[in-house]
Amino acid sequence: MAADGTTFDSRAEHRRWAHLCQLQAMSLISDLRRQVVFEMVPSVKFAGAARARPAIRYIADFVYLENGIEVIEDVKGVETPEFKIKRHLMKALLGLEVKVVKK
């Protein structure tokens, strides 16, 4: 947990956040954000279903601008099968690259 009460999924994610905050303070990056949601596939309702299936989303750990280019980051100890699929979909469907930062 950060001093401001913000919680993180891991110590590695917290350390990365602190490092990115330092980079932003030095004006090396800008527009730093956490837990940014990207909708890859919209919600759909199948024939005969009682309700619609939810949209497929990817939630990035961090997003920021570096030299005017948007960087999407995820801190990982282990790349789960679900993460690998979502990373693939981000590139294939939205043309967005997810940078993996290893713990």
Legacy VTK file of the C-alpha trace (Angstrom):
# vtk DataFile Version 3.0
C-alpha trace
ASCII
DATASET POLYDATA
POINTS 103 float
0.000 0.000 0.000
1.249 3.459 -0.872
1.447 6.340 1.608
-1.721 7.834 0.069
-3.707 4.631 0.770
-3.498 3.273 -2.775
-3.331 -0.513 -2.864
-1.344 -2.616 -5.310
-1.596 -6.263 -6.384
2.049 -6.902 -5.490
5.183 -5.337 -4.063
6.700 -5.386 -7.542
3.765 -3.368 -8.901
4.146 -0.883 -6.040
7.912 -0.548 -6.721
7.238 -0.005 -10.424
4.667 2.680 -9.609
7.174 4.465 -7.358
9.793 4.317 -10.120
7.352 5.640 -12.739
6.381 8.479 -10.368
10.070 9.420 -10.120
10.377 9.390 -13.921
7.331 11.634 -14.183
8.759 14.018 -11.553
11.907 14.254 -13.707
9.701 14.957 -16.782
10.946 11.804 -18.537
7.362 10.524 -18.840
3.951 12.195 -18.498
0.235 11.455 -18.066
0.937 8.518 -15.720
-2.210 6.532 -14.894
-3.023 3.248 -13.086
-5.599 0.545 -13.745
-6.607 1.813 -17.191
-9.466 -0.164 -18.769
-9.413 -1.098 -22.463
-12.552 -2.673 -23.970
-11.418 -5.201 -26.556
-14.759 -6.814 -27.447
-18.172 -5.282 -26.697
-20.919 -6.967 -24.730
-23.076 -9.391 -26.735
-26.409 -11.129 -26.208
-26.842 -14.585 -27.679
-30.218 -15.763 -28.992
-32.219 -17.328 -26.175
-29.953 -15.976 -23.446
-31.552 -14.244 -20.482
-28.901 -11.543 -20.404
-25.968 -10.217 -22.365
-22.443 -11.534 -21.856
-20.136 -8.819 -20.521
-17.574 -7.054 -22.652
-14.049 -8.471 -22.713
-11.717 -5.973 -21.102
-8.052 -5.667 -20.332
-6.984 -3.596 -17.322
-3.455 -2.250 -17.680
-1.369 -1.757 -14.560
0.096 1.495 -15.902
-0.276 3.752 -18.922
1.887 6.794 -19.609
3.409 8.878 -22.388
7.107 8.557 -23.169
8.443 10.834 -25.904
4.843 11.427 -26.981
4.143 7.690 -27.407
1.594 5.871 -25.236
3.135 3.005 -23.245
0.909 0.299 -21.753
2.579 -1.739 -19.007
1.757 -4.812 -16.974
3.935 -6.035 -14.091
4.115 -9.843 -14.123
5.828 -12.554 -12.142
4.133 -15.219 -14.255
2.318 -14.701 -17.537
-0.974 -16.568 -17.109
-2.800 -18.091 -20.093
-5.549 -15.458 -19.678
-2.993 -12.631 -19.770
-1.347 -14.080 -22.891
-4.716 -14.186 -24.680
-5.619 -10.642 -23.635
-2.202 -9.318 -24.645
-2.645 -11.010 -28.030
-6.141 -9.509 -28.419
-4.888 -6.034 -27.515
-2.415 -6.209 -30.400
-4.666 -8.028 -32.895
-7.876 -6.078 -32.299
-6.733 -2.660 -31.104
-3.187 -2.503 -32.481
-1.855 -1.791 -28.976
1.322 -3.347 -27.599
1.441 -4.313 -23.910
4.924 -4.063 -22.411
5.589 -6.731 -19.781
7.738 -5.728 -16.818
9.065 -8.784 -14.991
9.105 -8.855 -11.201
LINES 1 104
103 0 1 2 3 4 5 6 7 8 9 10 11 12 13 14 15 16 17 18 19 20 21 22 23 24 25 26 27 28 29 30 31 32 33 34 35 36 37 38 39 40 41 42 43 44 45 46 47 48 49 50 51 52 53 54 55 56 57 58 59 60 61 62 63 64 65 66 67 68 69 70 71 72 73 74 75 76 77 78 79 80 81 82 83 84 85 86 87 88 89 90 91 92 93 94 95 96 97 98 99 100 101 102
